Amino acid sequence: MAIYSFFRDALRRQVTTLRQLRQRRDLSVKTKPPSTTKPARTEDQIPTPNNVPTLPFWQRLGPLTRAAGAYARAQRKRPYTTQLCSSLVIYLCSDLSAQSMGPRDYDPLRTVRSLIIGGLSSIPSYNWLTVRCDDRFMWLSHSFNYPSRLLSLATKVVVNQVCFAPVFNTYFFGMQAALAGETMAAVWERIKRTVPTSVINSCKLWPAVTAFSFTFIPIEYRSLFGGFIAVGWQTYLSFLNRLAEEAGAAQAALAGAETAKTPLSAGPAQRLLPTMAAPLLRARPSLSTAVRPLTRPQFTTRSHLRLGSTTPRRPASTTATIVPPPPSGRRFPLVTLVVVIGVLSPVAYIYATDTRASLLHQYIVPPLLRLVFPDAEAAHHVGTDALKALYSFGLHPRERLFSGYNNNPNSSPLGLNVFGARLASPLAISAGLDKDAEIPDALFALGASVVEVGGCTLLPQDGNPKPRVFRIPSVDGLINRYGLNSRGADAMASRLRDRRRRLLRSQGLTEQDLEERTDLPPGSLLPGRLLLVQMAKNKETDERDLDAVKRDYVGCVQRLAPYADVLVVNVSSPNTPGLRDLQATGPLTDLLTAVVDEAQRTQRKQKPRVMVKVSPDEEDDSQIEGVVQAVWMSGVDGVIVGNTTKRRDVVPAGVKLRSKEVSALREVGGFSGPAMFGRTLNLVGRYRKMLDSYSLKGSNGEDAASTQKVIFATGGIATGEQALQVLNAGASVAMVYTGMVYGGSGTITRMKQEMIKALAKSEKTA
């Protein structure tokens, strides 16, 4: 009670003093006479101690400050890579320090085990409880924040000690024993011998470290500060693990000696004496370790442990010699396996997560999915779930830099401007791969500059009965009649809202910062990237009731526009009855006008653009002219030319289909695949010519639009050469869908390489 009263009175005096200081400051501001002269600009003032702001101490350390800033930027840009490298450095330094504290020679296998343990520990700390963070300090920073700062700090300290310390120490000592080839009983014995002592000793250090970190260290430097402390802490844990190993070896040696000198004719009580004496013989060094955990152990030789005395003791029997048990014959292969895994794991990780690894991503994974999952829709869901899970752990495939290309939109040889944004390449992933906006970031990581999610309907709907997707591998084609299965606009908006909050938090931005930045698209939130959201009407909505159809689309706009760079109006799906009837000029104009007007009401500084997706089967000049007229009259920003087709004259001459493929081709639905490319190329050229030549005058005689309408091309594009052809025909972006299904996650990167090689070849011949 006396201590409580002391701290309470001290806090009250501190609060009273702060209130008095603030009152004096407010009074001085109120009584200060107004200045009649124009205040000098900051850059015109003469630096004096009064007008030069004082920087915090941690920002005035010269090279150390710059190094810390570089580390913070690396955390924000590549959090998992930074965390992995940090863990490896910490564990390497701590193991070297721990091994230098004893008389034994350096053991490289022990270092390999420590590095494996450190690398594995960086995975859960990267994505702890689905919060994207770099370590426990980051997770605690975003959790347990109460109005009372003292309560928040105390809760963080308690959670750190109660949750993190026991779990991590159990993992560390258990993995050390397991990687050394110990049995489960020996692993459990190691944990019982070391974890209680380490947890008790952690209470002497980590509460102060945690409190100091959350009080004085900025959030982006807390993991770096914790890393410096962790080097010493890991040194202690490694040293404690060595003590446990020595104690276990001594116990085994003593047990072997006592067994050797106990005659077989002895009774059960006599044979139990060595077993009962072993804990007593181990008690003294264990207590000594608990009291003085960093005390240097005493050894007579490198293989004999002195138990509590610096004077060598003569064995109790001259007929028995204490000899350590021979190493098990199965440890050598296990150690060899650990070394091989430790060496090959980084190489395998880099290869497996690089989209240039065509052997894996093009020739192994897609055929394996087709073999294991005969149902194409099941394979699609497995692939989506796998990408989602890998991305959550930072193990997803990603595009790394390759010769002649980089991801900088300003210096990329494939860079271009679309809707005022500078893109690194003209390649996109079409809607259908990510129907419910579950993996847009994982698709962006594959190298696409534009990702289209959806289609999304206002209300949830199941789509058509299964099976509804069929493969035609001979022509790399698909037949699908999904029927726009969707979880609804509210569910997609919820996922996109969570994604927005997560990305803003990881980049250290707020909603206000997003409004002020012009280099960051508000939908994708990634420089040089655009996020498209495709919308469609519900199946039950009567296409003849135009008002009901407009309510479907306008409702989707109201929910999804805040999270999209471009809204896509789908009136071309062949699997929704009556949807393509909306491509007539009158209904299409009314529908697009309603969508554009609602998009302009979005509470956002940069309004989302609107595009319309048209069918490849409506290819008569009159039909194309009607679509173009509706686009100009409604103020839509562009057209996505192409979708799946109902036609079946798509198989090239000379290609023989198997009986199963012939039956699949007869299924009702839309066909997609490389066989569609010729029709797509022709339509892009015709739409480009008609959009540019068509002029629609308003009543005031002014042009309906002053900018060129944008064309995105989709349908049969699977190679870099085909992408260049549709771009030369007038499209701004080439979109891929079925090519990803058969070409794997490295398709976009492969197409970029082919485009760069083709451009370089054309420059040489020019």
C-alpha positions in Angstrom: 0.0 0.0 0.0 2.9 2.4 0.8 4.3 1.8 -2.7 1.0 2.3 -4.3 0.4 5.6 -2.4 3.9 6.8 -3.4 3.4 6.3 -7.1 -0.2 7.7 -7.0 1.0 10.9 -5.3 3.9 11.2 -7.8 1.6 10.8 -10.8 -0.8 13.4 -9.4 2.0 15.9 -8.9 3.2 15.3 -12.5 -0.3 15.9 -13.9 -0.7 19.1 -11.9 2.6 20.4 -13.2 1.7 19.7 -16.8 -1.7 21.4 -16.4 0.0 24.5 -15.0 2.5 24.6 -17.8 -0.3 24.3 -20.4 -2.3 27.1 -18.8 0.7 29.4 -18.8 1.3 28.7 -22.5 -2.3 29.3 -23.4 -2.3 32.6 -21.5 0.9 33.8 -23.2 -0.6 33.1 -26.6 -3.8 34.9 -25.8 -2.0 38.0 -24.4 0.6 38.2 -27.2 -0.1 41.4 -29.3 -0.9 40.7 -33.0 2.0 41.1 -35.3 1.7 43.9 -37.9 4.5 42.7 -40.1 4.3 39.8 -42.5 5.8 36.7 -41.0 9.0 35.6 -42.6 9.0 32.4 -44.6 10.7 29.4 -43.1 13.3 29.4 -45.8 14.1 33.1 -45.3 14.6 32.9 -41.5 18.1 33.0 -40.1 18.8 29.8 -38.2 18.9 30.4 -34.5 18.4 28.1 -31.5 14.8 29.4 -31.3 13.6 28.6 -34.7 15.6 25.5 -35.6 13.5 22.4 -34.6 15.2 19.9 -32.4 15.4 16.4 -33.8 15.0 13.4 -31.6 18.3 11.8 -30.5 17.8 8.7 -32.7 17.6 10.9 -35.8 21.0 12.6 -35.0 23.2 9.6 -35.2 24.6 10.1 -38.7 25.3 6.8 -40.5 23.4 4.8 -37.8 20.3 6.9 -38.6 20.7 6.3 -42.3 21.2 2.6 -41.8 18.1 2.4 -39.6 16.1 4.3 -42.2 17.2 1.9 -44.9 16.1 -1.0 -42.7 12.7 0.6 -42.1 12.2 1.1 -45.9 13.2 -2.5 -46.5 10.6 -3.7 -44.0 7.8 -1.8 -45.7 8.9 -2.9 -49.2 9.9 -6.5 -48.6 8.7 -7.5 -45.1 9.2 -11.2 -45.3 12.7 -11.1 -46.9 13.8 -8.5 -44.3 12.5 -10.6 -41.4 14.1 -13.7 -42.8 17.5 -12.0 -43.2 17.2 -10.4 -39.8 16.5 -13.8 -38.1 19.4 -15.5 -39.8 21.8 -12.7 -38.8 20.6 -12.8 -35.2 20.8 -16.6 -34.8 24.2 -16.7 -36.5 25.7 -14.0 -34.2 24.1 -15.6 -31.1 25.4 -19.1 -32.0 28.9 -17.9 -32.6 28.8 -16.0 -29.3 27.5 -19.0 -27.4 30.1 -21.4 -28.8 32.9 -19.0 -28.0 31.9 -19.1 -24.3 32.9 -22.8 -23.7 36.1 -24.8 -24.0 34.8 -26.9 -27.0 35.9 -26.3 -30.6 33.6 -24.6 -33.0 30.9 -26.9 -34.3 29.5 -25.8 -37.7 26.6 -28.3 -37.6 25.3 -26.4 -34.5 25.4 -23.2 -36.5 23.4 -24.9 -39.3 20.8 -26.0 -36.8 20.5 -22.5 -35.4 20.1 -21.0 -38.9 17.3 -23.5 -39.7 15.5 -22.7 -36.5 15.9 -19.0 -37.1 14.6 -19.3 -40.7 11.5 -21.3 -39.6 10.8 -18.9 -36.8 10.5 -16.0 -39.2 7.5 -17.5 -40.9 4.9 -17.3 -38.1 6.3 -14.0 -36.9 5.8 -12.6 -40.4 2.1 -13.3 -40.4 1.1 -13.7 -36.8 -2.7 -14.0 -36.3 -3.3 -12.8 -39.9 -1.8 -9.3 -39.1 0.9 -8.4 -41.6 3.8 -7.6 -39.4 7.5 -8.2 -39.0 7.8 -9.6 -35.5 6.0 -9.7 -32.2 6.8 -6.1 -31.5 4.9 -5.1 -34.6 1.9 -7.3 -33.7 1.8 -6.0 -30.2 2.0 -2.5 -31.6 -1.3 -2.9 -33.4 -3.0 -4.8 -30.5 -4.1 -4.1 -26.9 -4.3 -0.4 -27.5 -6.6 1.1 -24.8 -7.4 4.6 -23.7 -5.1 4.2 -20.8 -1.5 4.2 -22.0 -0.3 2.5 -18.7 -2.9 -0.3 -19.1 -1.9 -0.8 -22.8 1.8 -1.1 -21.9 1.2 -3.4 -19.0 -1.0 -5.7 -21.1 1.6 -5.8 -23.9 4.3 -6.8 -21.4 2.1 -9.5 -19.8 1.1 -11.0 -23.2 4.7 -11.0 -24.3 5.8 -12.9 -21.1 2.9 -15.2 -20.8 2.4 -16.1 -24.5 5.6 -15.5 -26.5 8.3 -16.5 -24.0 7.2 -20.0 -23.2 6.1 -20.9 -26.7 9.3 -19.6 -28.4 11.6 -21.2 -25.8 9.8 -24.5 -26.1 10.2 -24.3 -29.9 13.9 -23.3 -29.7 15.0 -26.1 -27.3 12.8 -28.7 -28.9 14.0 -28.0 -32.4 17.7 -28.0 -31.1 17.2 -31.5 -29.7 15.2 -32.8 -32.7 17.7 -31.6 -35.3 20.5 -33.2 -33.3 18.7 -36.5 -33.8 17.4 -37.0 -30.3 14.4 -39.2 -29.5 11.0 -37.7 -28.5 11.7 -38.7 -24.9 15.1 -36.9 -25.0 13.5 -33.9 -26.6 10.9 -33.7 -23.8 13.6 -34.1 -21.2 15.6 -31.2 -22.8 12.5 -29.0 -22.7 11.8 -29.8 -19.1 15.4 -29.0 -18.2 15.8 -25.7 -20.0 12.4 -24.0 -20.6 11.5 -23.2 -16.9 14.9 -21.7 -16.2 14.9 -19.6 -19.4 11.3 -18.4 -18.8 12.2 -17.3 -15.3 15.3 -15.5 -16.5 13.4 -13.9 -19.3 11.3 -12.0 -16.7 14.5 -10.2 -15.7 15.1 -8.8 -19.1 12.2 -8.7 -21.6 9.6 -6.7 -19.6 12.0 -3.8 -19.4 12.9 -4.2 -23.1 9.2 -4.4 -24.1 8.3 -1.3 -22.0 11.3 0.7 -23.3 10.5 -0.2 -26.9 6.8 0.8 -26.8 7.6 4.0 -24.9 10.6 5.4 -26.7 11.3 3.5 -30.0 9.3 4.4 -33.2 7.3 1.6 -34.6 9.4 1.1 -37.7 12.5 0.6 -35.6 11.2 -1.7 -32.9 12.1 -4.9 -34.6 15.6 -3.6 -35.2 15.9 -2.6 -31.5 14.6 -6.0 -30.5 17.1 -7.7 -32.8 20.0 -6.2 -31.0 18.6 -7.4 -27.7 17.8 -10.7 -29.2 21.5 -11.4 -30.1 22.4 -11.4 -26.4 19.2 -13.3 -25.5 19.8 -16.0 -28.1 23.4 -16.3 -26.9 22.0 -17.1 -23.5 19.5 -19.6 -24.9 22.2 -21.3 -27.0 24.5 -21.5 -24.0 21.7 -22.9 -21.8 21.1 -25.5 -24.5 24.8 -26.5 -24.3 24.6 -26.9 -20.6 21.6 -29.1 -21.0 23.5 -31.2 -23.5 26.4 -31.6 -21.2 24.2 -32.5 -18.3 22.4 -35.1 -20.4 25.7 -36.6 -21.6 27.0 -36.8 -18.0 23.8 -38.4 -16.8 24.0 -41.0 -19.5 27.6 -41.7 -18.7 26.9 -42.1 -15.0 24.0 -44.4 -15.7 26.1 -46.5 -17.9 28.9 -46.8 -15.3 26.5 -47.7 -12.5 24.9 -50.3 -14.7 28.3 -51.8 -15.5 29.3 -52.3 -11.9 26.0 -53.6 -10.6 26.0 -57.4 -10.7 23.2 -59.2 -12.4 22.5 -61.1 -9.2 21.7 -58.0 -7.3 18.1 -57.5 -6.2 15.6 -55.1 -7.7 16.2 -52.5 -5.0 20.0 -52.5 -5.7 19.4 -52.1 -9.5 17.0 -49.2 -8.8 19.7 -47.2 -6.8 21.5 -45.8 -9.9 18.1 -44.7 -11.4 17.1 -43.0 -8.2 20.6 -41.4 -7.7 20.6 -39.9 -11.2 18.2 -37.0 -10.4 20.1 -36.3 -7.1 23.4 -36.2 -9.0 21.8 -33.8 -11.5 20.2 -31.6 -8.9 23.3 -29.6 -8.0 24.3 -28.4 -11.5 20.7 -27.7 -12.4 20.3 -25.5 -9.3 23.6 -23.8 -10.1 22.4 -23.1 -13.6 19.1 -21.7 -12.4 20.8 -19.3 -10.0 23.8 -18.4 -12.2 22.7 -19.1 -15.8 25.7 -17.5 -17.4 28.3 -19.1 -15.1 31.0 -20.7 -17.1 30.9 -24.5 -16.7 34.0 -26.4 -15.4 35.3 -29.3 -17.3 38.2 -31.7 -16.5 38.5 -32.6 -20.2 36.5 -32.0 -23.2 34.5 -35.2 -22.6 34.2 -35.3 -18.8 32.0 -33.0 -16.7 32.9 -32.1 -13.1 29.8 -32.1 -11.0 30.0 -29.1 -8.7 33.7 -29.2 -7.9 36.9 -28.0 -9.5 38.8 -30.9 -8.0 38.8 -34.1 -10.0 37.0 -36.9 -8.2 38.1 -40.5 -8.3 35.4 -42.9 -9.6 33.7 -45.0 -6.9 34.9 -48.2 -8.5 38.2 -48.9 -10.0 36.7 -51.6 -12.2 34.3 -49.3 -14.0 35.3 -46.5 -16.3 32.9 -43.7 -17.2 32.8 -43.8 -21.0 30.3 -41.7 -22.9 28.0 -43.9 -25.0 28.9 -44.3 -28.6 27.0 -42.0 -31.0 24.0 -43.6 -32.6 24.5 -44.9 -36.1 21.5 -43.0 -37.5 22.7 -39.5 -36.4 25.2 -39.1 -39.3 22.5 -39.5 -42.0 20.3 -37.1 -40.1 23.0 -34.5 -39.8 23.8 -34.9 -43.5 20.2 -34.4 -44.3 20.0 -31.3 -42.2 23.1 -29.8 -43.9 21.7 -30.6 -47.4 18.3 -29.1 -46.5 20.0 -26.0 -45.1 22.1 -25.5 -48.2 19.4 -26.3 -50.8 16.4 -24.6 -49.1 17.3 -21.1 -50.1 18.0 -22.2 -53.7 14.7 -24.1 -53.9 12.8 -21.2 -52.3 14.2 -18.7 -54.9 13.6 -21.0 -57.8 10.1 -22.1 -56.7 8.9 -18.5 -56.1 10.4 -17.1 -59.4 7.9 -16.9 -62.3 10.8 -17.5 -64.7 11.0 -21.1 -63.5 9.0 -22.4 -66.5 10.0 -26.0 -65.8 7.9 -25.9 -62.5 5.2 -23.3 -63.3 4.5 -24.3 -66.9 5.5 -27.9 -67.4 4.9 -29.5 -64.0 2.2 -27.7 -62.0 -0.6 -27.2 -64.7 -0.3 -30.8 -66.1 -0.2 -32.1 -62.5 -3.4 -30.2 -61.7 -5.1 -31.6 -64.8 -4.0 -35.1 -63.8 -5.0 -34.9 -60.2 -8.2 -33.0 -60.7 -10.2 -34.1 -63.7 -12.8 -31.5 -62.9 -11.5 -28.2 -64.2 -13.4 -26.1 -61.7 -12.0 -28.1 -58.8 -8.5 -27.5 -60.1 -9.3 -23.8 -60.4 -10.3 -23.6 -56.7 -7.3 -25.5 -55.6 -5.0 -23.2 -57.5 -6.7 -20.1 -56.1 -6.6 -21.4 -52.5 -2.9 -22.4 -53.0 -2.0 -18.9 -54.2 -3.9 -17.3 -51.4 -2.2 -19.5 -48.7 1.3 -19.0 -50.2 0.8 -15.3 -50.4 -0.3 -15.1 -46.8 3.1 -16.6 -45.8 5.2 -14.7 -48.3 6.0 -17.9 -50.3 4.0 -17.0 -53.4 5.4 -17.0 -57.0 6.5 -13.5 -57.9 8.2 -11.7 -60.8 11.8 -10.9 -60.2 13.9 -8.7 -62.4 15.3 -10.2 -65.6 17.6 -9.0 -68.3 16.2 -6.0 -70.3 13.2 -5.4 -68.0 12.5 -3.8 -64.7 9.3 -3.1 -62.8 9.8 0.7 -62.8 7.0 2.2 -65.0 9.2 5.2 -65.9 12.1 3.2 -67.2 10.5 0.0 -68.4 10.8 -0.6 -72.2 7.2 -1.8 -72.2 5.9 1.2 -70.2 2.8 3.1 -71.3 0.1 5.5 -70.0 -3.4 4.3 -69.5 -6.1 6.4 -67.9 -3.5 8.9 -66.6 -1.5 6.2 -64.9 2.0 5.0 -66.0 2.0 1.2 -66.3 5.2 -0.9 -66.4 3.7 -3.2 -69.1 0.6 -3.5 -71.2 -0.2 -7.0 -69.9 -3.3 -7.8 -67.7 -5.1 -10.7 -66.2 -8.7 -10.9 -67.2 -11.7 -11.6 -65.0 -12.5 -15.2 -64.1 -9.3 -16.2 -62.4 -10.3 -14.3 -59.3 -14.0 -14.1 -59.2 -14.4 -13.0 -55.6 -11.4 -10.7 -55.2 -9.5 -13.1 -53.0 -6.1 -12.9 -54.6 -5.6 -9.6 -56.5 -2.2 -8.9 -54.8 -1.0 -12.4 -55.6 -1.9 -11.9 -59.3 -0.2 -8.5 -59.3 2.9 -10.2 -58.0 2.9 -12.5 -61.1 3.8 -9.4 -63.1 0.5 -8.1 -64.4 0.1 -4.3 -64.5 -3.7 -4.7 -64.6 -5.8 -7.2 -62.7 -9.6 -7.6 -63.3 -11.6 -9.3 -60.6 -15.2 -10.5 -60.9 -17.7 -10.7 -62.4 -19.7 -9.6 -59.4 -23.5 -9.5 -59.1 -25.4 -7.3 -56.7 -26.9 -10.3 -54.9 -25.2 -13.7 -54.2 -26.0 -16.4 -56.8 -24.7 -19.9 -57.3 -24.5 -19.9 -61.1 -25.3 -22.9 -63.3 -25.3 -26.5 -62.0 -22.0 -28.4 -62.0 -20.1 -29.7 -63.9 -19.8 -26.4 -65.8 -16.1 -26.2 -66.9 -14.6 -28.5 -69.5 -11.0 -28.7 -70.9 -9.9 -29.2 -74.5 -6.1 -29.7 -74.0 -5.4 -30.3 -77.7 -6.1 -26.6 -78.5 -5.4 -25.3 -75.0 -9.1 -24.4 -74.8 -11.9 -24.2 -72.2 -15.6 -24.4 -72.3 -17.3 -22.8 -69.3 -20.9 -22.0 -68.3 -20.3 -20.7 -64.8 -23.3 -18.5 -65.1 -21.6 -15.6 -63.2 -21.4 -17.4 -59.8 -20.8 -14.7 -57.2 -20.9 -14.1 -53.5 -22.4 -10.8 -54.0 -21.3 -7.1 -54.1 -21.3 -6.7 -50.3 -19.0 -9.6 -49.8 -16.5 -8.4 -52.4 -16.6 -4.9 -51.0 -15.8 -6.3 -47.6 -12.7 -8.1 -48.9 -11.5 -5.1 -50.9 -12.1 -2.9 -47.8 -9.9 -5.2 -45.7 -7.3 -5.2 -48.4 -7.3 -1.4 -48.5 -6.8 -1.1 -44.8 -4.0 -3.7 -44.7 -2.1 -2.0 -47.6 -2.5 1.5 -46.2 -1.3 0.3 -42.8 1.7 -1.6 -44.3 2.7 1.5 -46.3 2.2 3.9 -43.3 -0.5 5.8 -45.1 -3.9 7.2 -44.2 -7.0 7.9 -46.3 -6.0 11.6 -46.4 -2.5 10.7 -47.7 -4.1 8.6 -50.4 -6.2 11.6 -51.6 -3.1 13.8 -51.8 -0.9 11.3 -53.7 -1.2 11.3 -57.4 1.3 8.5 -58.1 -0.7 5.9 -56.2 -3.9 4.6 -57.9 -6.6 4.6 -55.3 -7.9 1.2 -56.4 -4.8 -1.0 -56.6 -2.8 1.1 -54.1 0.3 0.0 -56.0 2.4 2.3 -58.2 2.0 1.4 -61.9 -0.9 -1.0 -61.3 -4.7 -0.8 -62.0 -7.4 -2.8 -60.4 -10.5 -3.5 -62.5 -13.8 -4.7 -60.9 -16.3 -6.3 -63.3 -20.0 -6.1 -62.6 -23.1 -7.9 -64.1 -26.8 -8.3 -63.5 -28.3 -11.1 -61.5 -29.7 -14.1 -63.4 -33.2 -13.6 -61.9 -33.3 -9.9 -63.0 -35.5 -9.6 -66.1 -33.5 -8.1 -69.0 -36.7 -6.6 -70.4 -37.1 -4.5 -67.2 -34.4 -1.9 -67.9 -34.9 -0.1 -64.6 -34.3 -3.3 -62.6 -31.2 -4.0 -64.6 -29.9 -0.5 -63.9 -30.6 -1.0 -60.2 -28.4 -4.1 -60.3 -25.5 -2.3 -61.9 -25.9 0.9 -59.9 -26.0 -1.0 -56.7 -22.7 -2.7 -57.6 -21.2 0.7 -58.3 -22.3 2.1 -55.0 -20.6 -0.7 -53.1 -17.5 -1.3 -55.2 -16.5 2.0 -56.8 -14.5 3.2 -53.7 -12.1 0.3 -54.2 -11.7 0.2 -58.0 -9.6 2.1 -60.5 -11.9 1.0 -63.3 -15.4 -0.4 -63.3 -16.3 -2.9 -66.0 -19.9 -3.3 -67.2 -20.2 -6.9 -68.5 -23.0 -7.2 -71.1 -21.3 -10.0 -73.0 -21.4 -13.2 -70.9 -23.0 -16.0 -73.0 -24.1 -17.9 -69.8 -26.6 -15.3 -68.4 -29.9 -15.4 -70.3 -30.7 -12.1 -72.1 -27.5 -10.3 -71.0 -26.2 -9.8 -74.6 -29.5 -8.3 -75.6 -28.4 -5.3 -73.6 -25.8 -4.5 -76.3 -28.5 -2.8 -78.4 -27.8 0.9 -78.7 -30.8 2.2 -76.7 -30.7 0.0 -73.7 -26.9 0.0 -73.6 -26.8 3.8 -73.7 -29.3 4.1 -70.8 -27.4 1.5 -68.8 -24.0 3.0 -69.3 -25.2 6.5 -68.6 -26.6 5.4 -65.2 -23.3 3.6 -64.3 -21.2 6.6 -65.3 -23.4 9.1 -63.4 -23.2 6.9 -60.2 -19.4 6.5 -60.6 -19.0 10.2 -60.6 -20.8 10.4 -57.3 -18.1 8.3 -55.6 -16.8 10.0 -52.5 -13.2 10.1 -53.8 -11.0 12.8 -55.4 -10.0 10.6 -58.3 -13.2 9.1 -59.7 -13.2 5.5 -61.1 -13.2 5.1 -64.9 -15.9 3.0 -66.6 -15.5 0.5 -69.4 -17.9 -1.9 -71.2 -17.1 -5.5 -72.1 -18.6 -6.5 -75.4 -19.2 -9.9 -77.1 -17.0 -11.2 -79.9 -20.1 -12.7 -81.5 -21.6 -9.3 -82.2 -19.3 -8.6 -85.1 -21.5 -7.0 -87.8 -20.7 -3.4 -88.7 -24.2 -2.3 -87.5 -23.7 -4.0 -84.1 -20.2 -2.5 -83.6 -21.5 0.9 -84.6 -24.3 0.7 -82.1 -21.9 -0.2 -79.3 -19.6 2.7 -80.3 -22.5 5.1 -80.4 -23.6 4.1 -76.9 -20.0 4.5 -75.7 -19.7 8.1 -77.0 -23.2 9.1 -75.8 -22.8 7.7 -72.3 -19.3 9.1 -71.6 -17.8 5.6 -71.0 -14.0 5.7 -71.0 -13.2 2.6 -73.0 -14.2 -0.9 -74.4 -12.9 -4.4 -73.5 -13.1 -6.2 -76.8 -13.8 -9.9 -76.5 -15.2 -12.6 -74.3 -16.0 -16.2 -74.6 -17.8 -17.2 -77.8 -20.8 -19.5 -78.4 -19.4 -20.6 -81.8 -17.8 -23.9 -82.3 -15.9 -23.4 -85.5 -12.8 -22.7 -83.5 -10.7 -25.8 -83.9 -7.9 -25.2 -86.4 -7.7 -27.5 -89.4 -5.6 -30.5 -89.0 -6.1 -30.8 -85.2 -7.6 -34.1 -84.1 -9.6 -34.1 -81.0 -10.0 -37.1 -78.7 -13.5 -38.4 -78.1 -13.6 -36.7 -74.6 -12.6 -33.4 -76.1 -15.2 -33.7 -78.9 -17.9 -34.3 -76.3 -16.6 -31.3 -74.2 -16.8 -29.1 -77.3 -20.5 -29.9 -77.7 -21.2 -28.7 -74.2 -23.3 -25.5 -73.8 -21.1 -22.5 -72.8 -18.5 -20.1 -74.0 -15.3 -21.2 -75.6 -11.9 -19.5 -74.8 -8.4 -20.3 -76.0 -5.7 -19.4 -78.5 -8.1 -20.4 -81.4 -10.0 -17.1 -80.6 -7.0 -14.9 -81.3 -7.7 -14.2 -85.0 -11.2 -13.0 -84.3 -10.0 -10.8 -81.4 -7.4 -9.2 -83.5 -9.9 -8.4 -86.3 -12.4 -6.9 -83.8 -9.8 -4.7 -82.1 -8.8 -3.2 -85.5 -12.4 -2.5 -86.4 -13.4 -1.1 -83.0 -10.3 1.1 -83.1 -11.1 2.5 -86.5 -14.7 3.1 -85.7 -14.1 4.7 -82.3 -11.6 7.1 -83.7 -13.7 8.1 -86.8 -17.1 8.3 -85.1 -17.9 11.8 -84.0 -21.0 12.6 -82.0 -22.1 16.2 -81.6 -24.2 17.5 -78.7 -26.8 20.1 -78.9 -24.3 22.8 -78.2 -22.1 21.7 -81.1 -19.2 20.6 -78.9 -17.5 17.2 -79.0 -18.9 14.6 -76.7 -15.4 13.7 -75.5 -12.0 15.2 -76.1 -9.9 12.1 -75.4 -9.4 8.9 -77.3 -11.3 5.9 -76.1 -9.2 3.1 -74.6 -9.4 -0.5 -75.8 -8.5 -3.6 -73.8 -8.2 -6.8 -75.8 -9.0 -10.2 -74.5 -9.5 -13.5 -76.2 -6.9 -16.1 -77.3 -3.8 -14.0 -76.3 -1.2 -16.4 -75.0 2.2 -15.2 -76.4 4.2 -12.0 -76.5 4.0 -11.9 -80.3 0.2 -12.0 -80.1 0.2 -9.3 -77.5 2.3 -7.0 -79.7 -0.1 -7.7 -82.6 -3.3 -6.6 -80.7 -1.3 -3.5 -79.4 -0.3 -2.6 -82.9 -4.0 -3.0 -84.0 -5.1 -0.3 -81.6 -5.4 -1.8 -78.1 -3.7 -0.3 -75.1 -3.7 -3.5 -72.9 -3.6 -7.2 -73.7 -5.5 -9.4 -71.3 -4.8 -13.1 -70.5 -7.2 -15.7 -69.1 -7.0 -19.2 -70.6 -3.3 -18.7 -71.3 -2.8 -18.6 -67.5 -4.7 -21.8 -67.1 -2.4 -23.8 -69.4 0.7 -21.7 -69.2 0.9 -21.4 -65.4 1.8 -18.6 -63.1 4.9 -17.7 -65.2 2.8 -16.7 -68.3 3.0 -12.9 -67.8 6.8 -13.0 -67.3 7.3 -15.2 -70.3 5.2 -13.0 -72.5 7.2 -9.9 -71.4 10.4 -11.6 -72.3 9.0 -12.5 -75.7 7.9 -8.9 -76.3 11.2 -7.5 -75.3 13.1 -9.9 -77.6 10.7 -9.1 -80.5 11.1 -5.3 -80.0 14.9 -5.7 -79.9 14.9 -7.8 -83.0 12.7 -5.2 -84.9 15.0 -2.4 -83.8 18.0 -4.3 -85.3 16.3 -4.9 -88.6 14.9 -1.4 -88.8 
